Amino acid sequence: MKIFRIFIFLLLVTTLGINNFFGKDIMVDNTQKIGDALNLAEPYDRIIISEGTYYEHSLEITKPLEIIGINYPLIDGHKKGNVFVISSDDVTLRGIAITGSAVSSMYDYAGIKVENSSRVTISENRLEENFFGIMLAGSDSCLISANEIRSNSISESSSGNGIHLWKCSSVTISGNFIRGHRDGIYFEFVTEGKVLNNFSSQNIRYGLHFMFSHNNIYRDNIFINNGAGVAVMYSRQVEMINNSFIENTGANSYGLLLKDITDSYLEKNIFRSNTTGLYAEGSNRIKINSNTFIYNGWAVKMLGNCEDNLTENCIFTGNSFDVATNSTRTMSLFRRNYWDKYTGFDLDKDGIGDVPYYPVTMFSVLVHRTPESVFLLRSFVVDILNLSEKILPVITPENLVDNYPLIKEPDLN
């Protein structure tokens, strides 16, 4: 009998514990205040917000909660501060439209701000006309997925970033649509992050911006028509796979900027119709494998302070200039790439050209040093300059050469 009573007691404790964990549902309609529901809720309750418009700001989530919108209720912060501030672990925010965070030159106001929290999920929300869209600081193990984040920023100084991470780890950013911010996605002091399947377009500065962020992956993203494409700076061990860098144009625009990064990897990316496809400065031990460079002004600019990089099995076609550098020597290697400007033969039919290909032409060096000379592009003068340099190299770097140029485009699928 004693054992039976103990069993019943444990069963009741367990049952009550499970009920407490899942919590209760709290319904909110637009005659009520979301802030009141947040104060009333116990940990692990679920707040369900009905369709309508709610004029509230600085909604603080300080306990584990699930907050769900029905038919995208609109929460309008009326430019008075942050709209939502999350400072608890185990929070979910889903299915809500958010607008009207304050704009400030001193404070980083956001539609959703997450501070020092873990396991926060922000998904399927619509954020429009906020200073920063979603901001995470000091947080880890979070998921930001399938959100629409839009703004109509005019200048860098008056705009924030679509998704902004500072000093975070193990955050996944997946399947978001981001448009019209300063930077679409921004990482600073972020480790073990994943940026997957996002669409980032028409941002003033960068579609994606990494600073001092190591051991991160970005894969299967599209960065199109941003001010200057994507920048990865002062970072190491970054994997960049199967992304598209498209139509980032302007005097100093590029698809991808690598500045002072090391031990990283680029594979199966597409660089199309950019002023410069890939720009590398002070970047070492980068593997650039199976990428496509098509219809760019400059396909690759790799400065002389880059060392031990390998560009291999890539496709270069339709570019005004294939490669440029600012040095007469290079410490990086180009090997087994396809170059549409290659005019050599393959007499032994092994798929490799019988003579090397020098991707840096005399005219490309001239344009790099004197941009105004680009007006001579496609004139017979250019052909004469390039031919004379090929016969007697003086200006172009002698060791920047592909000794094994491919005759046919490789299959990169």
N, C-alpha and C positions, 0 to 999 in steps of 0.2 A: 504493500500500500504506500509506503514511504517513497519507494522508487517511482510509483505511478504519479504521486503528487509532484515530485521533482520534474518528471517528464511533462506534465501539464503546465507547470510554471515556466519551463524553458520554451515550450511551444507558444505560450502567450507572449513572452518577452520577444521571441523571434518574430511573431506575427505583428506585434505593435511596432517593432523596429522597422520591418519592411514597409508598413503603412506610413510611418513617419518619413522614411527615406523618399518614397514616391510623392508624398505630400498631397495637397488638394488643388483643385482648380479654382481660380479667382477670375471671374468675368468682369470686364471693363467695357462700358460703352461711352459714347462721347458726351454723355451728361455727367460723367464721373471723371476723376483725376487719376492718371496713371501713377503719379507720385504717391497718392493715398494708398493705392494697391501695393506699391513697393514697400511702404511702411507697414502695412497690414500683413504682408506675406511672411510665412515661416520658411526656413531653409528647405529647399527642394520642392516648394510649391510651383505651380504653373500658372502664369498670368496670361490670359487670353484676351487680346484687345480687339474689339469689334471694329468694323469698317466705319470710317468717319475721319474728322480732322480734330487734332488735339493740340492746343497751343501751350506747350510746356517746354521747359529747358532744365538743364542741370539735374536730370533724372539719375539719381545715384543708385546703383545696384551693388549692395554691400553684403549679399548672402547668395548662396547657390540657388539659382532660379532658372526656370525656362520661361521665356517671354515670346509669345507667338502672336502674330497678327492674322486677322481674317480679312481677305481681300485688300491687303496692303493699307491699313490705316495710316494716315499721314500725321506724323508728329512734327510740328513746326516750332523751332526754337526761337523764332522771331528775332534773330541776331543778338541774343542776350547771353550767350555763353556756349558751353558744350550742350549737346542735346542729351546723349546718354554718356554716363561715366561708370565703367565697370571696375570695381576694385575687390572682386571676390573670385575665388576659384569656382570651376564647375558651373559656368553660366552659358546659356544658349539664347541667342537673339535671332529670330527668324521671321521672315515674311512681313517686314515693316518698311514703310516709306519714311524717310527722314530728310528734313530740309531746314535751312535757316540757322546754322551755327554762326556764332559771331565771327567777325573778321578783325584781326588785330596784328599790328607790327611787333607786339611784345609777347603775346601768348598764342600758343598753338591750339586754338579751339577746333573741335572736330564734331562731326555728326555722331561718331561712336569713338570714345576714348577708353582704352583698356590700360590699367596701371597695376603693375606688380601682381599679376594674376596668372593662374595656370588652367589649362583645359577649358578655354573659352571658345565657343563656336559661334561664328557670325556668318549666317548663310541666307541666301535668297532674299536679301534686302535691296531696297532701291534708295540710293542716296543721291540727292541732287541739290546743287547750289549750296554746298557747305565749304568752309575754309579748307580744312582737311576732311577727307572722307572718313577713313578708318585709321586710327592711330593706336599703336601698341608700344608701351614702354615697360622695360623690365619684366617682360612676360615670357612664358614658355609653353610648349605643347598645345598651341592654339591652332584653330582652323578658320580660315577666311575663304569662303567658297560661294560661287554662283551669285555674287552681288553685282548690281548695276550701279556704277559710281560715276556720276556726270557733273560737270561744271562748265562754265563759260569764262574761264580765266583770261585776262587780257595781258597782265604783266607778271613777271616772277615775284616781284615784291608784294603784290596784292593777292597772291594765291598760295595755297598749300598743296600737298600731295594727295593723290587718290588713296593709296594705302601706304602708310608710313610706319616703319619699324625701327625702334631704337633700343639697343642693348637687349635683344631677345634671342631665344634659341628654340630650335625644333618647331618652327611655325610653318605651316603649309598654306600657301596662297594658290587657290585652284579655281579655274573656270570663271573668273571675274571679267566683266566688261568695264573698262576704265577710259574716260575721255575728258579732255579739256581742263586738266590740272597743271600744276607746275611740273612735277614728275608723276608719271602714272603710278609706279611702285618705287619706294625708296627704302634701302637697307643701310643702316649704320650700326656697326658693332653687332652684327647678327651672325650667329653660327648655326650650322645644321638646318638651314632653311630650305624649303622647296617652293619654287615658283612654276606652276604647271598649268598649261592650257588656258592662259589668259590672253585677252585682246586689249591692247593698250595703244590708243590712237589720239592724235591731235593734241598732245600735251606740249606745253610751251617749251620745256627744256628736254627731258628724257622720257622715253617710254618706261625704262627701268634704270635705276641708279644704285650701284653698290659702292659703299665706302667702308673700308676696314672690316670687311665681312668675309669670314673664312669658312671653308667646307660647306659651300652651298651649291644647290643644283637649280638651274632653270632650263625647262624642257617644254617643247611643243607650244611655245607662245608666239603670238603675232604682234610685232611692233611696226606700226605703219604710220607714216606721215606725222612723225613727231619732230620737235624742233631740232634735235640732234641725236635721234636714235636712242642707243643704249650705252651707258658708261659703266665700266667695272674698274674700280680704282683701289689701289693700296690693299689688295686682297690676295689670298692664296687658296689653291685647291678649290677652284670654281669649275663646275661642269656646265657647259653650254651646249645643249643637244637639240637638234631638230626644231630650231626657232626660225622665224622669218623676219628679216629686217628689210623693210620695203619703203621706198619713196621718202626717205629722210633727206631732204634737199635743202640747199642754201650754201652760202659761201664757205662756211666752216662745219657743214653737217656730215654725218657719217652714220652708217648702220650700227657699227659697234666700235667703241673706244676702249682699248685696254691700256691702262696707265699704271705702271709699277705693280703689276700682278705677276705671280709666279706659280709654277707647278699646276697649271690648269689645262682644260681640255675643251676643244671645239669640234663638234662632229655633226655632219648632216644638216648644217644650217644653210639657209638661202639668203643671199645678199643681192637684192634686186633694185635697180633704179635709185641708188643712193649717190650723193656727191662723192663720198668715199665709202666703200663697203666696210673694210676693216682697217682701223688705225691703231697701231701698236707703238707705245713709247715706254722705254724702260721696263719692258716685260720679258721675262726669261722662262725657259723650259715650258713653252706652250706647245701642245700638240694640236695642229690644225689639220684635221683629217676629214676627207669626203664632204667638203663644203662646196656650194655652187655660188659663183660670182658672175652675175649676168646683168648687162646693161647699166653698169655703174660708170661714173666718171673715172674714178680711180678704184680699181678692185681692192688693192692692198697697199697701204702705206706703212712700211716697217722701218722705223728709224734705226740709226746705227748703234744706239745704246741698247738694243734688244739682242739677247744672246741665247743660243742653244734652243731656238724654236725650230720646229719641223712642220713644213707645209707639204702635205702629201695626199695624192689621190683626189685632188680638187679639180673642179671644172671652171675654166676662165673663158667666157664667151661674150662677145658683144660689148666689152668694156672699152672706153676710150683709151685708158692706160691700164696695163695689167698690174704692174708693181712700181712703187717709187720708194726711194730712200734718200737720206741726207748725208750719206757717207760713201766713200769710194771703196769701202770694204764692208762685209757683213759677216756676222758670227752666227747667222741662222741659215737653215738649209731648206731648199725647195727640191722636191723629188717626186717623180712619177705623177705629174699633173697633166691635165689636158689643157692646151692653149690653142684657141682658134686661130691665132696669128702665126702659129708655127708652120713653116713652109718646107720642112725637111722631108726625107723619104724614109721608108722602112723596107730596105731591100731584103733583109732576112726574114721578114714577115713575123717578127716576134711581138708586135704591138708597141714597140719602143722605137722612137725616132733614132736615126743613125747618127745625127749630130746634135749637140746640146742646143738648148733654147735659152736665150738671154732675155728675160722679161722686162728689164729696164732699158728703155731706148734713150737715145741722146735727146730727143725732143721732150720726153717726159721729164728728164732732168732739167731741161731749159724751162719748161712750164712750171715745175716745182719751185725753181729759183725766181722766175719772172712770170707770174701768172698772166700778165697782159699778152704774152706771146701765144696764148691758146687760140687766138683768132686765126693762126696759121694752120690749125688742125685740118687734116685731110687735103692739104695743098701739096703740090709736087715738091716744094721746098723741104717739107718734112721727110718725104721719102729719100731725098738726097742726103739730108743730115743723118738719118738713121742708117742708111747704107754705108756712108763713110765711117761712122762709128763702129759698125759691125766689122768692117775690114781692118780698121786700126783703132782699137778701143783706147780712149784717153780719159773720157769723163765718166762713163758708166762703170759701176763696180764689177771688176773682172770675175770675182768669185760668187756673185749673185747669179746663179745659173742652175737650170734644171738639166742635169746630165742624162736623164732618162724620161724625156717627154713622151706622153701617151699619144698615140696616133688617133685613137677613137675615144669618145667620151665614156668614162666608166659608168657602170650601173650603180647608182648610189641608193637604190631602194633596199 
